[in-house]
Amino acid sequence: MRKLRYSLNLPHLRRIKSDIVPALFTEHQFWLIEQKFKHKTMTASEKNEFSRTISRKMKAIYRLVGQEADSVFIYGKEKIRKDRIALATKYLKYFSRKFKNKHLFITGSFLYKEKYKDIDIFVLTKYDQKDHQEGRFHINYLTPEAYHSLFFRSATRLCISNRKIEIVGIRETINVNTLIALYQELFNDFNRKFKGIKKTLREFLLQAAYLSHAPLPASDELQAQIEAILETKEPANLIKKMFAQAIALGLPAKKAGSEMKEMIALYKETMREYPNHQEYYLDLIEGFQEVLALAG
């Protein structure tokens, strides 16, 4: 019997426990479902119970609500090209058979652009694995922690998934210090014309949106923002303004002012040690000064 692929996730399952135990599953059966989601090793008798009882009940529930186990879930459908939905569904089902019992989703420019470089397929796995290319498919691996990341929240706003995606809390560390670090890194990347700047810029834009309590951009919106910034004559100036706005909106005025004054003092001290880089440091300081202007 082909194994059931679930469109549930563990946080959602736990939220509805009181509705399904003992109405549908016993306490022990619910525990087995949790073990399955956690990829825990089961005994032979537990595997047998799961296959003979729990999987059959799950499949019956899917059929009852008119949803087969191999259904796909489309997010941001209004932005996806109509000719890509059928193709993405076909690819998703193929790779779902290849990566059995794994959560997969397709996102990226393939869904919304006429011309695209490759097709991004994300696979949620227990252990970290190296991304690789399979022809035109770029296989990206994400560990379960990704469910609680800004990247996952953004990517899944516009995607086709083999499981229903539940909104869960963000757990990665995001604060004024992480945004300052990205701001500094971006200036360094601009200064040395680093080819991988898009990745840093993507992280900066997501954190800036999150800290300023703005809606997280979907993948198409994020890509458009990145392209617009890189196409301007002075992208660093635009980054300064975005940084200042994010800090001013994300922190109380007094705290924002205190943090920025500390950073300005730190860089002025650094300038005295490295006078040859004075212009670079003054450029960075302008962003901190813009925060003071907005917060004051």
Stockholm file with secondary structure:
# STOCKHOLM 1.0

chainA/1-296         MRKLRYSLNLPHLRRIKSDIVPALFTEHQFWLIEQKFKHKTMTASEKNEFSRTISRKMKAIYRLVGQEADSVFIYGKEKIRKDRIALATKYLKYFSRKFKNKHLFITGSFLYKEKYKDIDIFVLTKYDQKDHQEGRFHINYLTPEAYHSLFFRSATRLCISNRKIEIVGIRETINVNTLIALYQELFNDFNRKFKGIKKTLREFLLQAAYLSHAPLPASDELQAQIEAILETKEPANLIKKMFAQAIALGLPAKKAGSEMKEMIALYKETMREYPNHQEYYLDLIEGFQEVLALAG
#=GR chainA/1-296 SS CCCCCCSCCHHHHHHTHHHHTTTTSCHHHHHHHHHHHTTCCCCHHHHHHIIIIIHHHHHHHHHHTTCCTTCCEEESGGGSCHHHHHHHHHHHHHHHHHSTTCEEEEESHHHHCSSCSCEEEEEECSSCCCCEEETTEEEEEECGGGGGSHHHHHHTTSEEESSCCCCCCCCSCCSHHHHHHHHHHHHHHHHTTCTTHHHHHHHHHHHHHHHTTCCCCCHHHHHHHHHHHHHSSCHHHHHHHHHHHHHHHHSCHHHHHHHHHHHHHHHHHHHHHCGGGHHHHHHHHHHHHHHHHHHC
#=GC SS_cons         CCCCCCSCCHHHHHHTHHHHTTTTSCHHHHHHHHHHHTTCCCCHHHHHHIIIIIHHHHHHHHHHTTCCTTCCEEESGGGSCHHHHHHHHHHHHHHHHHSTTCEEEEESHHHHCSSCSCEEEEEECSSCCCCEEETTEEEEEECGGGGGSHHHHHHTTSEEESSCCCCCCCCSCCSHHHHHHHHHHHHHHHHTTCTTHHHHHHHHHHHHHHHTTCCCCCHHHHHHHHHHHHHSSCHHHHHHHHHHHHHHHHSCHHHHHHHHHHHHHHHHHHHHHCGGGHHHHHHHHHHHHHHHHHHC
//
